[in-house]
Amino acid sequence: MDSRSRAANISNLKRALEQLRREAGVNRIRVSQACTSLVEYCDKQRQYDMLLTGEPPNNGENPFKDRRPCRLL
């Protein structure tokens, strides 16, 4: 192994080690806890979901409607 490839290998290993240290510092929660939290959030937001209720939440306006007229015609 020449000195250039050895230096590149050491540099790659240092980057990998730094990434592993960052990942080790991340706070994690259990999957069951995350799922419970997600279900609670979805239940709370259900009344505002246009796909579930069938009607727009804001004064009957469709939030996905394009506000600009079509310029092709």
Predicted model as a PDB file, atoms N, CA, C, CB and O in Angstrom, pLDDT in the B-factor column:
MODEL        1                                                                  
ATOM      1  N   MET A   1       0.847  -1.170   0.000  1.00 63.00           N  
ATOM      2  CA  MET A   1       0.000   0.000   0.000  1.00 63.00           C  
ATOM      3  C   MET A   1       0.897   1.239   0.000  1.00 63.00           C  
ATOM      4  CB  MET A   1      -0.966  -0.005   1.223  1.00 63.00           C  
ATOM      5  O   MET A   1       1.775   1.372   0.852  1.00 63.00           O  
ATOM      6  N   ASP A   2       0.679   2.125  -0.937  1.00 83.00           N  
ATOM      7  CA  ASP A   2       1.503   3.333  -0.943  1.00 83.00           C  
ATOM      8  C   ASP A   2       0.945   4.357   0.041  1.00 83.00           C  
ATOM      9  CB  ASP A   2       1.577   3.936  -2.364  1.00 83.00           C  
ATOM     10  O   ASP A   2      -0.152   4.186   0.573  1.00 83.00           O  
ATOM     11  N   SER A   3       1.697   5.406   0.274  1.00 84.00           N  
ATOM     12  CA  SER A   3       1.326   6.377   1.305  1.00 84.00           C  
ATOM     13  C   SER A   3       0.056   7.143   0.950  1.00 84.00           C  
ATOM     14  CB  SER A   3       2.462   7.354   1.530  1.00 84.00           C  
ATOM     15  O   SER A   3      -0.694   7.543   1.840  1.00 84.00           O  
ATOM     16  N   ARG A   4      -0.192   7.353  -0.356  1.00 87.00           N  
ATOM     17  CA  ARG A   4      -1.391   8.082  -0.759  1.00 87.00           C  
ATOM     18  C   ARG A   4      -2.662   7.274  -0.468  1.00 87.00           C  
ATOM     19  CB  ARG A   4      -1.319   8.432  -2.250  1.00 87.00           C  
ATOM     20  O   ARG A   4      -3.632   7.815   0.063  1.00 87.00           O  
ATOM     21  N   SER A   5      -2.658   6.011  -0.806  1.00 91.00           N  
ATOM     22  CA  SER A   5      -3.840   5.186  -0.548  1.00 91.00           C  
ATOM     23  C   SER A   5      -4.029   4.938   0.949  1.00 91.00           C  
ATOM     24  CB  SER A   5      -3.728   3.850  -1.290  1.00 91.00           C  
ATOM     25  O   SER A   5      -5.158   4.812   1.423  1.00 91.00           O  
ATOM     26  N   ARG A   6      -2.913   4.869   1.694  1.00 91.00           N  
ATOM     27  CA  ARG A   6      -3.010   4.701   3.141  1.00 91.00           C  
ATOM     28  C   ARG A   6      -3.630   5.954   3.767  1.00 91.00           C  
ATOM     29  CB  ARG A   6      -1.614   4.416   3.757  1.00 91.00           C  
ATOM     30  O   ARG A   6      -4.468   5.854   4.663  1.00 91.00           O  
ATOM     31  N   ALA A   7      -3.217   7.128   3.294  1.00 90.00           N  
ATOM     32  CA  ALA A   7      -3.765   8.378   3.817  1.00 90.00           C  
ATOM     33  C   ALA A   7      -5.254   8.491   3.476  1.00 90.00           C  
ATOM     34  CB  ALA A   7      -2.988   9.591   3.251  1.00 90.00           C  
ATOM     35  O   ALA A   7      -6.046   8.954   4.297  1.00 90.00           O  
ATOM     36  N   ALA A   8      -5.631   8.072   2.272  1.00 92.00           N  
ATOM     37  CA  ALA A   8      -7.037   8.105   1.877  1.00 92.00           C  
ATOM     38  C   ALA A   8      -7.849   7.141   2.740  1.00 92.00           C  
ATOM     39  CB  ALA A   8      -7.191   7.751   0.379  1.00 92.00           C  
ATOM     40  O   ALA A   8      -8.970   7.454   3.142  1.00 92.00           O  
ATOM     41  N   ASN A   9      -7.284   5.975   3.021  1.00 94.00           N  
ATOM     42  CA  ASN A   9      -7.964   4.991   3.853  1.00 94.00           C  
ATOM     43  C   ASN A   9      -8.156   5.527   5.269  1.00 94.00           C  
ATOM     44  CB  ASN A   9      -7.176   3.675   3.883  1.00 94.00           C  
ATOM     45  O   ASN A   9      -9.224   5.359   5.859  1.00 94.00           O  
ATOM     46  N   ILE A  10      -7.141   6.162   5.808  1.00 94.00           N  
ATOM     47  CA  ILE A  10      -7.238   6.737   7.155  1.00 94.00           C  
ATOM     48  C   ILE A  10      -8.285   7.842   7.172  1.00 94.00           C  
ATOM     49  CB  ILE A  10      -5.866   7.287   7.622  1.00 94.00           C  
ATOM     50  O   ILE A  10      -9.061   7.947   8.122  1.00 94.00           O  
ATOM     51  N   SER A  11      -8.314   8.658   6.137  1.00 94.00           N  
ATOM     52  CA  SER A  11      -9.298   9.738   6.045  1.00 94.00           C  
ATOM     53  C   SER A  11     -10.711   9.167   5.996  1.00 94.00           C  
ATOM     54  CB  SER A  11      -9.032  10.613   4.803  1.00 94.00           C  
ATOM     55  O   SER A  11     -11.608   9.678   6.667  1.00 94.00           O  
ATOM     56  N   ASN A  12     -10.918   8.118   5.211  1.00 95.00           N  
ATOM     57  CA  ASN A  12     -12.236   7.479   5.136  1.00 95.00           C  
ATOM     58  C   ASN A  12     -12.645   6.887   6.477  1.00 95.00           C  
ATOM     59  CB  ASN A  12     -12.239   6.388   4.065  1.00 95.00           C  
ATOM     60  O   ASN A  12     -13.805   6.985   6.879  1.00 95.00           O  
ATOM     61  N   LEU A  13     -11.692   6.274   7.164  1.00 96.00           N  
ATOM     62  CA  LEU A  13     -11.992   5.692   8.468  1.00 96.00           C  
ATOM     63  C   LEU A  13     -12.344   6.768   9.490  1.00 96.00           C  
ATOM     64  CB  LEU A  13     -10.808   4.867   8.963  1.00 96.00           C  
ATOM     65  O   LEU A  13     -13.229   6.563  10.321  1.00 96.00           O  
ATOM     66  N   LYS A  14     -11.666   7.906   9.440  1.00 96.00           N  
ATOM     67  CA  LYS A  14     -11.970   9.014  10.360  1.00 96.00           C  
ATOM     68  C   LYS A  14     -13.376   9.548  10.103  1.00 96.00           C  
ATOM     69  CB  LYS A  14     -10.931  10.154  10.208  1.00 96.00           C  
ATOM     70  O   LYS A  14     -14.118   9.834  11.043  1.00 96.00           O  
ATOM     71  N   ARG A  15     -13.741   9.682   8.824  1.00 96.00           N  
ATOM     72  CA  ARG A  15     -15.092  10.150   8.492  1.00 96.00           C  
ATOM     73  C   ARG A  15     -16.138   9.152   8.981  1.00 96.00           C  
ATOM     74  CB  ARG A  15     -15.234  10.369   6.968  1.00 96.00           C  
ATOM     75  O   ARG A  15     -17.166   9.551   9.528  1.00 96.00           O  
ATOM     76  N   ALA A  16     -15.885   7.862   8.787  1.00 96.00           N  
ATOM     77  CA  ALA A  16     -16.820   6.839   9.234  1.00 96.00           C  
ATOM     78  C   ALA A  16     -16.956   6.854  10.751  1.00 96.00           C  
ATOM     79  CB  ALA A  16     -16.369   5.458   8.757  1.00 96.00           C  
ATOM     80  O   ALA A  16     -18.061   6.717  11.277  1.00 96.00           O  
ATOM     81  N   LEU A  17     -15.850   7.018  11.451  1.00 96.00           N  
ATOM     82  CA  LEU A  17     -15.879   7.069  12.907  1.00 96.00           C  
ATOM     83  C   LEU A  17     -16.665   8.278  13.398  1.00 96.00           C  
ATOM     84  CB  LEU A  17     -14.458   7.102  13.465  1.00 96.00           C  
ATOM     85  O   LEU A  17     -17.440   8.168  14.348  1.00 96.00           O  
ATOM     86  N   GLU A  18     -16.473   9.427  12.764  1.00 96.00           N  
ATOM     87  CA  GLU A  18     -17.203  10.637  13.145  1.00 96.00           C  
ATOM     88  C   GLU A  18     -18.706  10.449  12.916  1.00 96.00           C  
ATOM     89  CB  GLU A  18     -16.686  11.857  12.345  1.00 96.00           C  
ATOM     90  O   GLU A  18     -19.519  10.871  13.738  1.00 96.00           O  
ATOM     91  N   GLN A  19     -19.069   9.818  11.803  1.00 96.00           N  
ATOM     92  CA  GLN A  19     -20.481   9.549  11.524  1.00 96.00           C  
ATOM     93  C   GLN A  19     -21.073   8.607  12.571  1.00 96.00           C  
ATOM     94  CB  GLN A  19     -20.646   8.949  10.117  1.00 96.00           C  
ATOM     95  O   GLN A  19     -22.198   8.816  13.023  1.00 96.00           O  
ATOM     96  N   LEU A  20     -20.347   7.600  12.949  1.00 96.00           N  
ATOM     97  CA  LEU A  20     -20.827   6.670  13.977  1.00 96.00           C  
ATOM     98  C   LEU A  20     -20.998   7.369  15.318  1.00 96.00           C  
ATOM     99  CB  LEU A  20     -19.862   5.492  14.124  1.00 96.00           C  
ATOM    100  O   LEU A  20     -21.941   7.079  16.053  1.00 96.00           O  
ATOM    101  N   ARG A  21     -20.102   8.277  15.637  1.00 95.00           N  
ATOM    102  CA  ARG A  21     -20.241   9.035  16.896  1.00 95.00           C  
ATOM    103  C   ARG A  21     -21.482   9.915  16.871  1.00 95.00           C  
ATOM    104  CB  ARG A  21     -18.992   9.903  17.146  1.00 95.00           C  
ATOM    105  O   ARG A  21     -22.186  10.028  17.874  1.00 95.00           O  
ATOM    106  N   ARG A  22     -21.755  10.545  15.715  1.00 95.00           N  
ATOM    107  CA  ARG A  22     -22.968  11.362  15.610  1.00 95.00           C  
ATOM    108  C   ARG A  22     -24.214  10.508  15.765  1.00 95.00           C  
ATOM    109  CB  ARG A  22     -23.005  12.102  14.271  1.00 95.00           C  
ATOM    110  O   ARG A  22     -25.144  10.888  16.478  1.00 95.00           O  
ATOM    111  N   GLU A  23     -24.241   9.363  15.107  1.00 94.00           N  
ATOM    112  CA  GLU A  23     -25.398   8.476  15.186  1.00 94.00           C  
ATOM    113  C   GLU A  23     -25.593   7.926  16.598  1.00 94.00           C  
ATOM    114  CB  GLU A  23     -25.245   7.328  14.197  1.00 94.00           C  
ATOM    115  O   GLU A  23     -26.726   7.720  17.032  1.00 94.00           O  
ATOM    116  N   ALA A  24     -24.513   7.690  17.304  1.00 94.00           N  
ATOM    117  CA  ALA A  24     -24.620   7.179  18.672  1.00 94.00           C  
ATOM    118  C   ALA A  24     -25.215   8.233  19.604  1.00 94.00           C  
ATOM    119  CB  ALA A  24     -23.241   6.733  19.189  1.00 94.00           C  
ATOM    120  O   ALA A  24     -25.813   7.885  20.622  1.00 94.00           O  
ATOM    121  N   GLY A  25     -25.060   9.512  19.274  1.00 92.00           N  
ATOM    122  CA  GLY A  25     -25.574  10.579  20.117  1.00 92.00           C  
ATOM    123  C   GLY A  25     -27.032  10.920  19.885  1.00 92.00           C  
ATOM    124  O   GLY A  25     -27.579  11.769  20.588  1.00 92.00           O  
ATOM    125  N   VAL A  26     -27.677  10.283  18.918  1.00 93.00           N  
ATOM    126  CA  VAL A  26     -29.074  10.579  18.607  1.00 93.00           C  
ATOM    127  C   VAL A  26     -29.977   9.945  19.660  1.00 93.00           C  
ATOM    128  CB  VAL A  26     -29.446  10.069  17.190  1.00 93.00           C  
ATOM    129  O   VAL A  26     -29.834   8.770  19.997  1.00 93.00           O  
ATOM    130  N   ASN A  27     -30.914  10.751  20.173  1.00 93.00           N  
ATOM    131  CA  ASN A  27     -31.891  10.213  21.128  1.00 93.00           C  
ATOM    132  C   ASN A  27     -32.889   9.350  20.373  1.00 93.00           C  
ATOM    133  CB  ASN A  27     -32.624  11.358  21.901  1.00 93.00           C  
ATOM    134  O   ASN A  27     -33.408   9.762  19.335  1.00 93.00           O  
ATOM    135  N   ARG A  28     -33.152   8.183  20.875  1.00 92.00           N  
ATOM    136  CA  ARG A  28     -34.058   7.250  20.209  1.00 92.00           C  
ATOM    137  C   ARG A  28     -35.201   6.889  21.146  1.00 92.00           C  
ATOM    138  CB  ARG A  28     -33.304   5.975  19.755  1.00 92.00           C  
ATOM    139  O   ARG A  28     -35.068   6.921  22.370  1.00 92.00           O  
ATOM    140  N   ILE A  29     -36.331   6.544  20.530  1.00 94.00           N  
ATOM    141  CA  ILE A  29     -37.467   6.074  21.308  1.00 94.00           C  
ATOM    142  C   ILE A  29     -37.880   4.714  20.755  1.00 94.00           C  
ATOM    143  CB  ILE A  29     -38.658   7.097  21.263  1.00 94.00           C  
ATOM    144  O   ILE A  29     -37.519   4.352  19.635  1.00 94.00           O  
ATOM    145  N   ARG A  30     -38.623   3.984  21.531  1.00 95.00           N  
ATOM    146  CA  ARG A  30     -39.080   2.664  21.105  1.00 95.00           C  
ATOM    147  C   ARG A  30     -40.091   2.806  19.969  1.00 95.00           C  
ATOM    148  CB  ARG A  30     -39.704   1.888  22.293  1.00 95.00           C  
ATOM    149  O   ARG A  30     -40.829   3.789  19.898  1.00 95.00           O  
ATOM    150  N   VAL A  31     -40.112   1.826  19.095  1.00 96.00           N  
ATOM    151  CA  VAL A  31     -41.031   1.839  17.960  1.00 96.00           C  
ATOM    152  C   VAL A  31     -42.478   1.858  18.445  1.00 96.00           C  
ATOM    153  CB  VAL A  31     -40.786   0.618  17.053  1.00 96.00           C  
ATOM    154  O   VAL A  31     -43.313   2.555  17.868  1.00 96.00           O  
ATOM    155  N   SER A  32     -42.778   1.111  19.482  1.00 96.00           N  
ATOM    156  CA  SER A  32     -44.147   1.081  20.006  1.00 96.00           C  
ATOM    157  C   SER A  32     -44.577   2.464  20.497  1.00 96.00           C  
ATOM    158  CB  SER A  32     -44.261   0.056  21.149  1.00 96.00           C  
ATOM    159  O   SER A  32     -45.728   2.861  20.313  1.00 96.00           O  
ATOM    160  N   GLN A  33     -43.667   3.183  21.111  1.00 97.00           N  
ATOM    161  CA  GLN A  33     -43.964   4.531  21.589  1.00 97.00           C  
ATOM    162  C   GLN A  33     -44.167   5.476  20.413  1.00 97.00           C  
ATOM    163  CB  GLN A  33     -42.836   5.045  22.500  1.00 97.00           C  
ATOM    164  O   GLN A  33     -45.072   6.309  20.442  1.00 97.00           O  
ATOM    165  N   ALA A  34     -43.345   5.361  19.386  1.00 96.00           N  
ATOM    166  CA  ALA A  34     -43.480   6.203  18.200  1.00 96.00           C  
ATOM    167  C   ALA A  34     -44.802   5.923  17.496  1.00 96.00           C  
ATOM    168  CB  ALA A  34     -42.302   5.976  17.237  1.00 96.00           C  
ATOM    169  O   ALA A  34     -45.471   6.851  17.042  1.00 96.00           O  
ATOM    170  N   CYS A  35     -45.184   4.648  17.400  1.00 96.00           N  
ATOM    171  CA  CYS A  35     -46.450   4.273  16.752  1.00 96.00           C  
ATOM    172  C   CYS A  35     -47.637   4.829  17.521  1.00 96.00           C  
ATOM    173  CB  CYS A  35     -46.568   2.745  16.637  1.00 96.00           C  
ATOM    174  O   CYS A  35     -48.580   5.345  16.921  1.00 96.00           O  
ATOM    175  N   THR A  36     -47.598   4.727  18.829  1.00 96.00           N  
ATOM    176  CA  THR A  36     -48.685   5.245  19.656  1.00 96.00           C  
ATOM    177  C   THR A  36     -48.821   6.751  19.469  1.00 96.00           C  
ATOM    178  CB  THR A  36     -48.447   4.908  21.138  1.00 96.00           C  
ATOM    179  O   THR A  36     -49.929   7.272  19.341  1.00 96.00           O  
ATOM    180  N   SER A  37     -47.707   7.432  19.455  1.00 96.00           N  
ATOM    181  CA  SER A  37     -47.716   8.880  19.260  1.00 96.00           C  
ATOM    182  C   SER A  37     -48.269   9.245  17.887  1.00 96.00           C  
ATOM    183  CB  SER A  37     -46.305   9.449  19.428  1.00 96.00           C  
ATOM    184  O   SER A  37     -49.033  10.203  17.766  1.00 96.00           O  
ATOM    185  N   LEU A  38     -47.898   8.503  16.859  1.00 93.00           N  
ATOM    186  CA  LEU A  38     -48.371   8.764  15.504  1.00 93.00           C  
ATOM    187  C   LEU A  38     -49.869   8.531  15.384  1.00 93.00           C  
ATOM    188  CB  LEU A  38     -47.628   7.888  14.507  1.00 93.00           C  
ATOM    189  O   LEU A  38     -50.567   9.314  14.741  1.00 93.00           O  
ATOM    190  N   VAL A  39     -50.368   7.467  15.995  1.00 94.00           N  
ATOM    191  CA  VAL A  39     -51.806   7.178  15.958  1.00 94.00           C  
ATOM    192  C   VAL A  39     -52.576   8.279  16.676  1.00 94.00           C  
ATOM    193  CB  VAL A  39     -52.108   5.802  16.602  1.00 94.00           C  
ATOM    194  O   VAL A  39     -53.620   8.712  16.188  1.00 94.00           O  
ATOM    195  N   GLU A  40     -52.089   8.739  17.817  1.00 95.00           N  
ATOM    196  CA  GLU A  40     -52.751   9.824  18.549  1.00 95.00           C  
ATOM    197  C   GLU A  40     -52.792  11.091  17.709  1.00 95.00           C  
ATOM    198  CB  GLU A  40     -52.032  10.096  19.882  1.00 95.00           C  
ATOM    199  O   GLU A  40     -53.820  11.768  17.662  1.00 95.00           O  
ATOM    200  N   TYR A  41     -51.687  11.421  17.043  1.00 92.00           N  
ATOM    201  CA  TYR A  41     -51.635  12.611  16.203  1.00 92.00           C  
ATOM    202  C   TYR A  41     -52.641  12.503  15.054  1.00 92.00           C  
ATOM    203  CB  TYR A  41     -50.213  12.818  15.653  1.00 92.00           C  
ATOM    204  O   TYR A  41     -53.359  13.459  14.761  1.00 92.00           O  
ATOM    205  N   CYS A  42     -52.691  11.337  14.407  1.00 90.00           N  
ATOM    206  CA  CYS A  42     -53.626  11.133  13.290  1.00 90.00           C  
ATOM    207  C   CYS A  42     -55.071  11.259  13.758  1.00 90.00           C  
ATOM    208  CB  CYS A  42     -53.403   9.754  12.642  1.00 90.00           C  
ATOM    209  O   CYS A  42     -55.900  11.843  13.060  1.00 90.00           O  
ATOM    210  N   ASP A  43     -55.378  10.720  14.927  1.00 91.00           N  
ATOM    211  CA  ASP A  43     -56.736  10.828  15.468  1.00 91.00           C  
ATOM    212  C   ASP A  43     -57.103  12.282  15.736  1.00 91.00           C  
ATOM    213  CB  ASP A  43     -56.868  10.006  16.758  1.00 91.00           C  
ATOM    214  O   ASP A  43     -58.236  12.686  15.474  1.00 91.00           O  
ATOM    215  N   LYS A  44     -56.178  13.068  16.250  1.00 91.00           N  
ATOM    216  CA  LYS A  44     -56.444  14.479  16.534  1.00 91.00           C  
ATOM    217  C   LYS A  44     -56.625  15.290  15.254  1.00 91.00           C  
ATOM    218  CB  LYS A  44     -55.310  15.070  17.365  1.00 91.00           C  
ATOM    219  O   LYS A  44     -57.401  16.246  15.233  1.00 91.00           O  
ATOM    220  N   GLN A  45     -55.921  14.923  14.194  1.00 87.00           N  
ATOM    221  CA  GLN A  45     -55.976  15.680  12.939  1.00 87.00           C  
ATOM    222  C   GLN A  45     -57.054  15.172  11.983  1.00 87.00           C  
ATOM    223  CB  GLN A  45     -54.630  15.626  12.250  1.00 87.00           C  
ATOM    224  O   GLN A  45     -57.249  15.747  10.912  1.00 87.00           O  
ATOM    225  N   ARG A  46     -57.746  14.116  12.353  1.00 87.00           N  
ATOM    226  CA  ARG A  46     -58.739  13.491  11.472  1.00 87.00           C  
ATOM    227  C   ARG A  46     -59.811  14.484  11.013  1.00 87.00           C  
ATOM    228  CB  ARG A  46     -59.402  12.316  12.185  1.00 87.00           C  
ATOM    229  O   ARG A  46     -60.225  14.451   9.854  1.00 87.00           O  
ATOM    230  N   GLN A  47     -60.253  15.349  11.894  1.00 84.00           N  
ATOM    231  CA  GLN A  47     -61.329  16.285  11.548  1.00 84.00           C  
ATOM    232  C   GLN A  47     -60.908  17.308  10.493  1.00 84.00           C  
ATOM    233  CB  GLN A  47     -61.798  17.011  12.791  1.00 84.00           C  
ATOM    234  O   GLN A  47     -61.762  17.916   9.848  1.00 84.00           O  
ATOM    235  N   TYR A  48     -59.608  17.501  10.313  1.00 80.00           N  
ATOM    236  CA  TYR A  48     -59.118  18.474   9.346  1.00 80.00           C  
ATOM    237  C   TYR A  48     -58.695  17.829   8.029  1.00 80.00           C  
ATOM    238  CB  TYR A  48     -57.958  19.238   9.934  1.00 80.00           C  
ATOM    239  O   TYR A  48     -58.259  18.527   7.114  1.00 80.00           O  
ATOM    240  N   ASP A  49     -58.814  16.536   7.923  1.00 81.00           N  
ATOM    241  CA  ASP A  49     -58.367  15.823   6.729  1.00 81.00           C  
ATOM    242  C   ASP A  49     -59.486  15.788   5.698  1.00 81.00           C  
ATOM    243  CB  ASP A  49     -57.911  14.390   7.081  1.00 81.00           C  
ATOM    244  O   ASP A  49     -60.515  15.148   5.915  1.00 81.00           O  
ATOM    245  N   MET A  50     -59.285  16.473   4.581  1.00 76.00           N  
ATOM    246  CA  MET A  50     -60.297  16.578   3.543  1.00 76.00           C  
ATOM    247  C   MET A  50     -60.611  15.221   2.911  1.00 76.00           C  
ATOM    248  CB  MET A  50     -59.841  17.554   2.475  1.00 76.00           C  
ATOM    249  O   MET A  50     -61.740  14.987   2.479  1.00 76.00           O  
ATOM    250  N   LEU A  51     -59.629  14.333   2.855  1.00 78.00           N  
ATOM    251  CA  LEU A  51     -59.856  13.027   2.262  1.00 78.00           C  
ATOM    252  C   LEU A  51     -60.761  12.152   3.126  1.00 78.00           C  
ATOM    253  CB  LEU A  51     -58.536  12.331   2.030  1.00 78.00           C  
ATOM    254  O   LEU A  51     -61.463  11.286   2.605  1.00 78.00           O  
ATOM    255  N   LEU A  52     -60.750  12.370   4.433  1.00 79.00           N  
ATOM    256  CA  LEU A  52     -61.596  11.583   5.332  1.00 79.00           C  
ATOM    257  C   LEU A  52     -62.983  12.188   5.512  1.00 79.00           C  
ATOM    258  CB  LEU A  52     -60.926  11.447   6.681  1.00 79.00           C  
ATOM    259  O   LEU A  52     -63.977  11.462   5.555  1.00 79.00           O  
ATOM    260  N   THR A  53     -63.054  13.509   5.617  1.00 77.00           N  
ATOM    261  CA  THR A  53     -64.336  14.157   5.877  1.00 77.00           C  
ATOM    262  C   THR A  53     -65.123  14.444   4.609  1.00 77.00           C  
ATOM    263  CB  THR A  53     -64.115  15.437   6.627  1.00 77.00           C  
ATOM    264  O   THR A  53     -66.351  14.514   4.656  1.00 77.00           O  
ATOM    265  N   GLY A  54     -64.451  14.610   3.483  1.00 73.00           N  
ATOM    266  CA  GLY A  54     -65.127  14.902   2.230  1.00 73.00           C  
ATOM    267  C   GLY A  54     -65.416  16.369   2.017  1.00 73.00           C  
ATOM    268  O   GLY A  54     -65.958  16.749   0.979  1.00 73.00           O  
ATOM    269  N   GLU A  55     -65.064  17.200   2.980  1.00 72.00           N  
ATOM    270  CA  GLU A  55     -65.276  18.635   2.816  1.00 72.00           C  
ATOM    271  C   GLU A  55     -64.038  19.395   3.269  1.00 72.00           C  
ATOM    272  CB  GLU A  55     -66.518  19.101   3.607  1.00 72.00           C  
ATOM    273  O   GLU A  55     -63.362  18.985   4.212  1.00 72.00           O  
ATOM    274  N   PRO A  56     -63.743  20.498   2.598  1.00 68.00           N  
ATOM    275  CA  PRO A  56     -62.561  21.280   2.954  1.00 68.00           C  
ATOM    276  C   PRO A  56     -62.700  21.917   4.334  1.00 68.00           C  
ATOM    277  CB  PRO A  56     -62.312  22.360   1.909  1.00 68.00           C  
ATOM    278  O   PRO A  56     -63.802  22.299   4.726  1.00 68.00           O  
ATOM    279  N   PRO A  57     -61.611  22.036   5.068  1.00 65.00           N  
ATOM    280  CA  PRO A  57     -61.667  22.574   6.429  1.00 65.00           C  
ATOM    281  C   PRO A  57     -61.821  24.090   6.492  1.00 65.00           C  
ATOM    282  CB  PRO A  57     -60.433  22.181   7.170  1.00 65.00           C  
ATOM    283  O   PRO A  57     -62.313  24.598   7.499  1.00 65.00           O  
ATOM    284  N   ASN A  58     -61.427  24.826   5.472  1.00 65.00           N  
ATOM    285  CA  ASN A  58     -61.399  26.296   5.533  1.00 65.00           C  
ATOM    286  C   ASN A  58     -62.593  26.900   4.794  1.00 65.00           C  
ATOM    287  CB  ASN A  58     -60.083  26.834   4.933  1.00 65.00           C  
ATOM    288  O   ASN A  58     -62.509  27.108   3.584  1.00 65.00           O  
ATOM    289  N   ASN A  59     -63.653  27.174   5.450  1.00 67.00           N  
ATOM    290  CA  ASN A  59     -64.799  27.873   4.873  1.00 67.00           C  
ATOM    291  C   ASN A  59     -65.278  27.246   3.562  1.00 67.00           C  
ATOM    292  CB  ASN A  59     -64.448  29.323   4.640  1.00 67.00           C  
ATOM    293  O   ASN A  59     -65.798  27.956   2.701  1.00 67.00           O  
ATOM    294  N   GLY A  60     -65.117  25.967   3.397  1.00 65.00           N  
ATOM    295  CA  GLY A  60     -65.586  25.301   2.197  1.00 65.00           C  
ATOM    296  C   GLY A  60     -64.689  25.479   0.984  1.00 65.00           C  
ATOM    297  O   GLY A  60     -65.063  25.065  -0.113  1.00 65.00           O  
ATOM    298  N   GLU A  61     -63.521  26.079   1.144  1.00 71.00           N  
ATOM    299  CA  GLU A  61     -62.612  26.278   0.020  1.00 71.00           C  
ATOM    300  C   GLU A  61     -61.698  25.072  -0.151  1.00 71.00           C  
ATOM    301  CB  GLU A  61     -61.780  27.552   0.218  1.00 71.00           C  
ATOM    302  O   GLU A  61     -61.227  24.488   0.825  1.00 71.00           O  
ATOM    303  N   ASN A  62     -61.460  24.716  -1.393  1.00 69.00           N  
ATOM    304  CA  ASN A  62     -60.551  23.622  -1.694  1.00 69.00           C  
ATOM    305  C   ASN A  62     -59.121  24.157  -1.633  1.00 69.00           C  
ATOM    306  CB  ASN A  62     -60.863  22.995  -3.093  1.00 69.00           C  
ATOM    307  O   ASN A  62     -58.763  25.012  -2.443  1.00 69.00           O  
ATOM    308  N   PRO A  63     -58.294  23.683  -0.701  1.00 66.00           N  
ATOM    309  CA  PRO A  63     -56.928  24.214  -0.579  1.00 66.00           C  
ATOM    310  C   PRO A  63     -56.030  23.796  -1.741  1.00 66.00           C  
ATOM    311  CB  PRO A  63     -56.309  23.754   0.728  1.00 66.00           C  
ATOM    312  O   PRO A  63     -54.946  24.356  -1.907  1.00 66.00           O  
ATOM    313  N   PHE A  64     -56.456  22.825  -2.545  1.00 69.00           N  
ATOM    314  CA  PHE A  64     -55.636  22.356  -3.653  1.00 69.00           C  
ATOM    315  C   PHE A  64     -56.031  23.003  -4.984  1.00 69.00           C  
ATOM    316  CB  PHE A  64     -55.738  20.850  -3.763  1.00 69.00           C  
ATOM    317  O   PHE A  64     -55.392  22.759  -6.008  1.00 69.00           O  
ATOM    318  N   LYS A  65     -57.071  23.816  -4.969  1.00 72.00           N  
ATOM    319  CA  LYS A  65     -57.533  24.462  -6.191  1.00 72.00           C  
ATOM    320  C   LYS A  65     -56.525  25.529  -6.616  1.00 72.00           C  
ATOM    321  CB  LYS A  65     -58.939  25.083  -5.989  1.00 72.00           C  
ATOM    322  O   LYS A  65     -56.029  26.306  -5.801  1.00 72.00           O  
ATOM    323  N   ASP A  66     -56.240  25.542  -7.925  1.00 73.00           N  
ATOM    324  CA  ASP A  66     -55.317  26.533  -8.471  1.00 73.00           C  
ATOM    325  C   ASP A  66     -55.990  27.902  -8.461  1.00 73.00           C  
ATOM    326  CB  ASP A  66     -54.872  26.146  -9.913  1.00 73.00           C  
ATOM    327  O   ASP A  66     -57.104  28.046  -8.965  1.00 73.00           O  
ATOM    328  N   ARG A  67     -55.346  28.878  -7.908  1.00 72.00           N  
ATOM    329  CA  ARG A  67     -55.917  30.214  -7.781  1.00 72.00           C  
ATOM    330  C   ARG A  67     -55.822  31.012  -9.090  1.00 72.00           C  
ATOM    331  CB  ARG A  67     -55.215  30.971  -6.661  1.00 72.00           C  
ATOM    332  O   ARG A  67     -56.561  31.977  -9.286  1.00 72.00           O  
ATOM    333  N   ARG A  68     -54.939  30.617  -9.956  1.00 74.00           N  
ATOM    334  CA  ARG A  68     -54.745  31.347 -11.214  1.00 74.00           C  
ATOM    335  C   ARG A  68     -55.621  30.732 -12.314  1.00 74.00           C  
ATOM    336  CB  ARG A  68     -53.242  31.327 -11.638  1.00 74.00           C  
ATOM    337  O   ARG A  68     -55.818  29.517 -12.342  1.00 74.00           O  
ATOM    338  N   PRO A  69     -56.140  31.559 -13.209  1.00 73.00           N  
ATOM    339  CA  PRO A  69     -56.906  30.994 -14.326  1.00 73.00           C  
ATOM    340  C   PRO A  69     -55.981  30.296 -15.311  1.00 73.00           C  
ATOM    341  CB  PRO A  69     -57.712  32.091 -15.045  1.00 73.00           C  
ATOM    342  O   PRO A  69     -54.783  30.577 -15.357  1.00 73.00           O  
ATOM    343  N   CYS A  70     -56.533  29.404 -16.082  1.00 72.00           N  
ATOM    344  CA  CYS A  70     -55.769  28.671 -17.076  1.00 72.00           C  
ATOM    345  C   CYS A  70     -55.426  29.594 -18.242  1.00 72.00           C  
ATOM    346  CB  CYS A  70     -56.553  27.436 -17.567  1.00 72.00           C  
ATOM    347  O   CYS A  70     -56.319  30.227 -18.805  1.00 72.00           O  
ATOM    348  N   ARG A  71     -54.169  29.679 -18.607  1.00 72.00           N  
ATOM    349  CA  ARG A  71     -53.747  30.583 -19.679  1.00 72.00           C  
ATOM    350  C   ARG A  71     -53.669  29.889 -21.037  1.00 72.00           C  
ATOM    351  CB  ARG A  71     -52.400  31.186 -19.343  1.00 72.00           C  
ATOM    352  O   ARG A  71     -53.369  30.529 -22.045  1.00 72.00           O  
ATOM    353  N   LEU A  72     -53.933  28.604 -21.067  1.00 68.00           N  
ATOM    354  CA  LEU A  72     -53.850  27.877 -22.336  1.00 68.00           C  
ATOM    355  C   LEU A  72     -55.042  28.153 -23.235  1.00 68.00           C  
ATOM    356  CB  LEU A  72     -53.743  26.389 -22.080  1.00 68.00           C  
ATOM    357  O   LEU A  72     -54.916  28.112 -24.459  1.00 68.00           O  
ATOM    358  N   LEU A  73     -56.187  28.430 -22.652  1.00 58.00           N  
ATOM    359  CA  LEU A  73     -57.398  28.617 -23.449  1.00 58.00           C  
ATOM    360  C   LEU A  73     -57.591  30.029 -23.876  1.00 58.00           C  
ATOM    361  CB  LEU A  73     -58.592  28.172 -22.695  1.00 58.00           C  
ATOM    362  O   LEU A  73     -58.570  30.341 -24.555  1.00 58.00           O  
TER     363      LEU A  73                                                      
ENDMDL                                                                          
END                                                                             
